[in-house]
Amino acid sequence: MLRFLERAQERDLARTRRWIADEERRQAEQRQGERARPPAPDWFLELGLNQDSPPVYVHTGGCWNVAKRSRGVPRDAALRALADGVAACPQCRPDAELGYLE
């Protein structure tokens, strides 16, 4: 009877060790993914509702109002968009951060 108990506990211990190894592997993969993630863009260009419509807003990288249909752009593209008449987001005011004066 005691040998049976020993085998059952060994199986439980092996299963627990597998769970620990799986969790450690998952955490390592998550850390690796976070390190490999590209940096967030400093500027966003919010695109229109369809492919043919012009951009709607220019946003800063930390704006809470960035839409899902936005894409990251470099500083010069954000400045160019403002110069071409794309509106600056009224919440994050990228024109002020870029130093763009109309």
Disulfide bonds with the S-S distance in Angstrom:
none
